[in-house]
């Protein structure tokens, strides 16, 4: 793919542990209220991998909230937390294998709640198809980016085994 080219479905149909680090350095594009486009580089991502992962929402079973996670990768999964923040996730993998990558940070906005506020991403984005949407998509960039790994943040409830997995990827 060429830089500036929208990522295609095949990119998203892979395992989240492959997609999450590959999202680092890609460009998130979001259409603003005045129909201009905000473009920013993805800098921080966490992987959530299926029903076995106690930190993944799919671990509690299929619900109306998690339904989009059971579709083919490339869809947007947003959910509301603490009564104030939307969390932006990218569905990964193939249908019926619920996985998602939480976008924790982009250039200019560190923290998943700050980035959705700054980019004006809300519940209306739930289910958007990143390969076809005119409101939100991700573009390729040249080369691979050097990143660090570490444990995911804020998931103590999942237990030591799942909490300590190095499934956070960041610049």
Buried (B, 14 or more C-beta within 10 A) or exposed (E): EEEEEBBEEEBBBBBBBEBBBBBBBBBBBBBEEEEEEBEBBBBBBBBBBBBEBBBBBBBEEBEEBBEBBBBBBBBBBBBEEEEEBBBBBBBBBEEEBBBBBBBBBBBEBEBBBBBBBBBBBEEEBBBBBBBEBEBBBBBBBEEEBEBEEEEBBEBEEBEEEBBEBEBBBBB
